[in-house]
């Protein structure tokens, strides 16, 4: 059975970087990669709806630019060392807003993973993750996403950091994507306990044991880390060890809380040059 991987692209360098990373990450698997470009007018989306009727000059021009961009991306893959007989590529060009387009194709094609860049074509430092990447991580809750920074190395992860305070009761299916990537890459999962108290309470001890049960069969290690600031502690830990990926579950109100919609996301993205796997609490 082929994996189905979605690669949203705006044809920026970072989007191409994310595509190359996905190809490397799944190089040993049979995959269909869906290259998605969403087009609208250069103005806001509501203006697009009013002005970009199919058949209009504005619509047809934007559609042609989208299709040409996808064709160039497809040709780039075919003419490089990234070509892999196990991999199949399909292009999708749609008029929509990016989040709705991504949600639709995830449902229609039964996508199992989204891989995208952290910055769009503007590559603005002011929008660290890029607004689309942030919204995808938060709003597309039926599919995990890997966001790939511009400076990320194209390599299989050998160490994946999973920060936790042991206050969340994890479920096996919520961590299945992390386990899958770790096993396929022969990577070690570092369960990083960002300490808030000196000792674990009974609930935390039970959740730690549950993590051990879920990760049985994987390579994993436990680390404890005291902190004054959660994000800076994670950044320092990852950088000092040369870790290759950070993974977390996007559960509202716990640990990271609303990390994806506040200033902390900028802090982590400015410092981390490794891909981030965002999974979801399936009970939300």
Long-range contacts (C-beta under 8 A, 24 or more apart in sequence): 1-30, 2-30, 2-31, 2-32, 2-88, 3-29, 3-30, 3-31, 3-32, 3-112, 3-113, 4-31, 4-32, 4-34, 4-109, 4-110, 4-111, 4-112, 5-31, 5-32, 5-33, 5-34, 5-111, 5-112, 5-113, 5-114, 5-115, 6-33, 6-34, 6-36, 6-102, 6-105, 6-106, 6-109, 6-111, 6-113, 6-114, 6-115, 6-143, 7-33, 7-34, 7-35, 7-36, 7-114, 7-115, 7-116, 8-36, 8-37, 8-38, 8-98, 8-102, 8-114, 8-116, 8-132, 8-136, 9-35, 9-36, 9-37, 9-69, 9-70, 9-73, 9-116, 10-37, 10-120, 10-121, 11-37, 11-69, 11-72, 11-73, 11-121, 12-117, 12-119, 12-120, 12-121, 12-123, 13-123, 13-150, 14-117, 14-118, 14-119, 14-120, 14-123, 14-130, 14-148, 14-149, 14-150, 15-116, 15-117, 15-120, 16-73, 16-76, 17-117, 17-148, 17-150, 17-152, 17-154, 18-115, 18-116, 18-117, 18-146, 18-147, 18-148, 19-73, 19-77, 19-115, 20-82, 20-154, 21-115, 21-146, 21-148, 21-152, 21-154, 21-275, 22-113, 22-115, 22-146, 23-77, 23-82, 23-84, 23-87, 24-82, 24-154, 24-155, 24-156, 25-115, 25-146, 25-156, 25-157, 25-181, 25-185, 26-87, 26-184, 27-84, 27-86, 28-86, 28-184, 29-86, 29-184, 30-86, 30-87, 31-86, 31-87, 31-88, 32-88, 32-89, 32-90, 33-87, 33-88, 33-89, 33-90, 34-90, 34-91, 34-92, 34-105, 34-109, 34-111, 35-70, 35-73, 35-74, 35-89, 35-90, 35-91, 35-92, 36-92, 36-94, 36-101, 36-102, 36-105, 37-66, 37-69, 37-70, 37-91, 37-92, 37-93, 37-94, 38-66, 38-94, 38-95, 38-96, 38-97, 38-98, 38-101, 38-102, 39-63, 39-65, 39-66, 39-93, 39-94, 39-95, 40-95, 40-96, 40-97, 45-97, 48-95, 52-95, 54-95, 59-95, 62-95, 63-93, 63-95, 66-93, 67-91, 67-93, 98-132, 98-135, 98-136, 99-132, 99-135, 99-136, 99-139, 99-140, 102-136, 102-140, 103-139, 103-140, 106-140, 106-142, 106-143, 107-142, 111-143, 112-143, 112-177, 113-143, 113-144, 113-145, 113-146, 113-177, 114-140, 114-143, 114-144, 114-145, 114-146, 115-145, 115-146, 115-148, 116-145, 116-146, 116-147, 116-148, 117-147, 117-148, 117-149, 117-150, 118-147, 118-148, 118-149, 118-150, 118-269, 119-149, 119-150, 123-150, 125-270, 128-265, 128-266, 128-269, 128-270, 129-260, 129-265, 129-266, 129-269, 134-260, 134-261, 134-265, 137-250, 137-260, 137-278, 138-250, 138-260, 138-261, 141-250, 141-280, 141-284, 142-280, 144-177, 144-277, 144-278, 144-279, 144-280, 145-277, 145-278, 146-275, 146-276, 146-277, 146-278, 147-275, 147-276, 147-278, 148-275, 149-269, 149-272, 149-273, 149-274, 149-275, 151-273, 152-273, 152-274, 152-275, 153-244, 153-273, 155-244, 156-185, 156-186, 156-187, 156-244, 157-181, 157-182, 157-185, 157-187, 157-244, 157-245, 157-274, 157-275, 158-185, 158-186, 158-187, 158-188, 158-244, 159-187, 159-188, 159-190, 159-241, 159-242, 159-243, 159-244, 159-245, 160-187, 160-188, 160-189, 160-190, 160-243, 160-244, 160-245, 160-246, 160-247, 160-277, 161-190, 161-192, 161-234, 161-237, 161-238, 161-241, 161-243, 161-245, 161-246, 161-247, 162-189, 162-190, 162-191, 162-192, 162-246, 162-247, 162-248, 163-192, 163-194, 163-230, 163-234, 163-246, 163-248, 163-255, 164-191, 164-192, 164-193, 164-194, 164-211, 164-255, 165-193, 165-194, 165-195, 165-196, 165-204, 165-255, 166-193, 166-200, 166-203, 166-204, 166-205, 166-207, 166-208, 166-211, 167-203, 167-204, 167-207, 167-254, 167-255, 168-207, 168-249, 168-251, 168-254, 168-255, 168-281, 169-207, 169-210, 170-207, 170-210, 170-211, 170-214, 170-249, 171-282, 171-283, 172-214, 173-282, 174-249, 174-279, 174-280, 174-281, 174-282, 175-214, 175-215, 175-249, 175-279, 177-277, 177-279, 178-247, 178-277, 178-279, 179-214, 179-215, 179-218, 181-245, 181-277, 182-218, 182-219, 183-217, 183-218, 186-219, 187-219, 187-244, 187-245, 188-219, 188-220, 188-221, 189-215, 189-218, 189-219, 189-220, 189-221, 189-247, 190-220, 190-221, 190-223, 190-241, 190-243, 191-215, 191-220, 191-221, 191-222, 191-223, 192-223, 192-225, 192-234, 192-237, 193-222, 193-223, 193-224, 193-225, 194-225, 194-227, 194-230, 194-233, 194-234, 195-224, 195-225, 195-226, 195-227, 196-227, 230-256, 230-264, 231-264, 231-267, 231-268, 232-267, 232-271, 234-268, 234-272, 235-267, 235-268, 235-271, 235-272, 238-272, 238-274, 239-271, 239-272, 243-274, 244-274, 244-275, 245-274, 245-275, 245-276, 245-277, 246-272, 246-274, 246-275, 246-276, 246-277, 247-276, 247-277, 247-278, 247-279, 248-276, 248-277, 248-278, 248-279, 249-279, 249-280, 249-281, 250-278, 250-279, 250-280, 250-281, 251-280, 251-281, 251-284, 252-281, 252-284
